[in-house]
Amino acid sequence: MPQRRPVIVYENPRLEIATEIVKSATSGRKTLIIAGNCWVDYQGRASSTLEPGERIFIVKEDGSVLIHRSKGYEPVNWQPSGSVFYTTQRSGILTIRAVRRKPRESITTHFDHVHLIVVLSLVDKGEFSLYASEEDMQRAILLRPSIVEEGLKPITYEKKVEPGFIDVYGIDTKGRMAIIEIKRKTAGKEAVLQLAKYVDSVRNMVNREVRGVLVAPQLVKGAQKLLVTLGLDYRQLDPRKCAEIIRETETKKLADFY
């Protein structure tokens, strides 16, 4: 049985050889990395051109495409999974055209010099766990208040009151001021008492009904009883859901840009 070669590296290949390497890698659903001088044309949701420069071109096993500059973490061009690849070489130019059918879009990348090609046959069966900080949870609530409750309208965040800073300050569907305290981990009685202090402070400042809402993935034993005693509410929220909301929002913004 032939030994698996997870990484094959080609340095400064001639364009004729590079063409065959790219064809073999894309047809075999390998991960492909090319470093070289290229220029790019995109047609689809919009249209764009990228003038010549030395960049990193990546094709993943699922047919997604990323083109990176040597700086920054975001790709300058990209295309989601499901691309079909057409590779040609004419007049000293290597052309890789990646086409998606739904929606119809394409990225055409031209190379006149290739410094490096890496072909990867990777095995990745590890599960991905996505977590968020309290700041991420706060941001997700501001982006999508319905994850706490329908109709919630945030007004501000990190509002300064005498006991400290309110994580999110808003109005609910009944016109009541909603004071939201966020905890990334299991919330205990200390978090309940902290929220109660914020609510009392705001009641002395506004001429309307005020309610407190503790947001956390879960509560310690006894915390629920204390919430009820103090007239406060609890909403369960998984930090991983907040991380997913932020990730979806960032992906949509990047898609809108292109």
Secondary structure, DSSP 8 states (H G I E B T S, - for coil): -----SEEEEES--HHHHHHHHHHHHHTT-EEEEEEEEEEEEESSSEEEEEEEEEEEEE-TTS-EEEE-SS-SS-SEEE-S--EEEEEEETTEEEEEEEETTTTEEEEEEEEEEEEEEEE-------------HHHHHHHHHH-GGGT-TT-EEEEEEEEETTEEEEEEEE-TTS-EEEEEE-SS-B-HHHHHHHHHHHHHHHTT-SS-EEEEEEES-B-TTHHHHHHHHT-EEEE--HHHHHHHHHHHHHHHHHHH-
